[in-house]
Every structure is written in structure tokens, then in C-alpha cells.
Amino acid sequence: MMTLTRMRTIGSNAGKDKNMFDDWITANIGTIVISLILIAAVALAVRSIIVRKKSGRCSCGDSCGGCPMSGNCHKKTGH
């Protein structure tokens, strides 16, 4: 975490901002990559749920034995 003194030093050294940004990217590249992978995985999961729901399939994995919504989910197909 940056201290107030460090933040003031950053502001007074405008020419060094690019180097500090590069240093920050280099220091946090692992976190950035993992975050992008997780965001992509969540986006794909949400997209999959939406596509399944729009196509009329159950989004709960088609195992309706223990599902409390099974009567509402499959009214047309008779599951």
C-alpha cells in the first residue's frame, strides 16, 4: 500500500509515471491474468445458462428428482 509521502513523490515526478505503471503491471501480472481468466469463466457460465434457458432446456442439469421447481420447469415436456 502506498503512503501519502510516496503518492506525493509520484505526483511530483511526472516523467517517471510510465516507469511506475510498467513496474505496477510487472508486479501484478499474475493477479491480472488470473482475474481475466475468472471473469471469462463466469461470463461463459452465464452465457451457457442463458442459452440453455432460451432453448427450453432446464438450466439445473436435467436432474429434476430433487428439484423443488420441477413442476414449473418442465410443464410442456412432462419430466
N, C-alpha and C positions, 0 to 999 in steps of 0.2 A: 504494500500500500504506500502511496506517495504521501510525503509530508508536505505541509504548506510551504516550507522553505524550498523543497525540491520543485514544487509546482511553480513558484516564483522564478526559480532558476530556469526552468523550461520556458517560461514566457519571455524572459529576457534574452534568451538565445534562439532567436527565430531561425537562424541559419542551420541550427542543429536539429530542428524538428523532424526532418526527413530521416536522419540517422536514428533518432529516438523511436520513430514509428517503425522503422525497419527492425530495430532491436526488440521492440514490443512484439512484432509479428513473429520474429525468430524465437523469442522466449515462450510464446503461447501457441505455436503452430500445432502442437498435439491437441490442445483443447479445442482449437478452431476446427480441425479435421474431424474429431470425434463429434463435436456439436453438429457439423454439417451432415455427417452420417446418420445421427439420431433424428435430425429434422427430416431427412429424406425417408427414413424408415417410417416415421409417424405419418408423413404425407402419403406414402404408398398404402399404409394400413387404412387410413381414412378413405382414400380413393377406392380401395377394394371393397370396403363396406358400402359405399355409395353405389358402386357398380352392381354389386350383388342385390342391393335393395331395389334398384331401378329395374333389374331384370326379373324381379318377382321371386327370387330365391331368398331363403331365410339367411339372415346375417349371423345367426347364432351357431352355425356349423351343422345344421340339419339334424341335430340330435335333440328331438323335441320331447323325449320321455320325461325329463325333469324340469322342463321349461315352464314357468308359470304363465307365459303368454302363448303357449302352443295353440290354444283355441282361437286366438285372434290372428296369429301369424299365418296360419295355413287354412283359412276358411275355404278358399277356392280349390286347393289341391287335395284336401281330405286327409292330410297327415295325422 
